[in-house]
Amino acid sequence: GTSFAHFSTQEGVNGTEAWSLYEDKSGNVWFPVEHSGVYRYDGKSFTNFHRKQGLASDAVQCIYEDREGRIWAGGVFGLFRYDGKSFVSVTRKGPWH
């Protein structure tokens, strides 16, 4: 609320350039970091999502939460939706629900 905190590899965040910040309805802060995928911060610890968790690239540029509470990530290789465990690639055919 009144100051900034710096997080580095010591706290579990790799990379030097965060591309965006998004706070979801639960209060988690999501942010993509150049070459490091997407991080979720729950106020205590960081979870990193990257290729092993379904992202086609570690170059994600934006995060959004829809009305149903689904997290979406967009980047160089398209659109992805978080299913609660990993990210799923979304194409013209879906999955949309």
C-alpha positions in Angstrom: 0.0 0.0 0.0 2.7 2.5 0.7 6.0 1.0 -0.5 7.6 -1.4 -3.0 9.3 -4.7 -2.2 12.1 -6.1 -4.2 12.1 -9.8 -5.0 15.0 -11.6 -6.5 16.3 -15.2 -6.9 16.8 -15.4 -3.1 13.0 -15.2 -2.7 12.4 -17.5 -5.7 12.0 -15.1 -8.7 14.3 -15.5 -11.6 14.7 -12.9 -14.3 15.0 -9.2 -14.5 11.9 -7.9 -16.4 8.3 -8.3 -15.3 6.0 -7.5 -18.2 2.7 -7.0 -16.3 1.1 -7.4 -12.9 -2.4 -8.8 -12.2 -4.1 -9.4 -8.9 -6.8 -12.0 -9.1 -10.1 -12.2 -7.0 -8.3 -14.3 -4.4 -5.6 -11.7 -3.9 -2.8 -13.7 -5.7 -0.5 -11.5 -7.8 0.3 -13.0 -11.2 3.2 -11.7 -13.3 5.1 -12.9 -16.3 8.9 -12.5 -16.2 11.0 -12.4 -19.4 12.4 -15.9 -20.1 11.0 -17.3 -16.9 7.3 -17.9 -17.6 4.6 -16.8 -15.1 4.8 -16.4 -11.4 1.9 -16.5 -8.9 2.5 -14.8 -5.5 0.1 -15.7 -2.7 1.5 -13.2 -0.2 3.9 -15.8 1.2 5.6 -17.7 -1.6 6.0 -17.8 -5.3 4.9 -20.5 -7.8 6.5 -20.5 -11.2 4.7 -21.8 -14.3 6.7 -22.4 -17.5 6.9 -25.0 -20.3 6.7 -28.0 -17.9 3.3 -26.6 -16.8 1.9 -26.3 -20.3 3.1 -22.9 -21.6 4.5 -23.2 -25.1 7.0 -20.4 -24.4 8.5 -18.7 -21.4 7.6 -15.4 -23.2 4.2 -14.6 -21.7 3.2 -10.9 -21.8 -0.1 -10.5 -20.1 -2.4 -12.2 -17.5 -6.2 -11.8 -17.1 -9.0 -13.3 -14.9 -12.4 -13.7 -16.5 -15.8 -13.4 -14.7 -15.8 -17.2 -13.9 -12.4 -16.8 -12.1 -10.3 -18.5 -14.9 -6.8 -17.2 -15.4 -5.7 -16.5 -19.0 -2.1 -15.9 -20.2 -1.2 -14.5 -23.6 2.2 -14.3 -25.2 4.4 -15.0 -28.2 2.9 -18.5 -28.9 -0.7 -17.8 -28.3 -3.3 -17.9 -25.6 -3.3 -20.2 -22.5 -5.8 -20.9 -19.7 -4.9 -22.1 -16.2 -6.9 -25.2 -15.2 -5.9 -25.1 -11.5 -2.7 -27.2 -12.0 -1.2 -26.2 -15.3 -1.8 -24.1 -18.4 -3.7 -25.4 -21.5 -3.2 -24.1 -25.0 -6.3 -22.4 -26.3 -6.9 -22.5 -30.1 -9.8 -21.3 -32.3 -11.6 -24.6 -31.3 -11.1 -24.1 -27.6 -11.2 -25.2 -24.9 -13.4 -22.4 -23.9 -15.2 -23.8 -20.9 
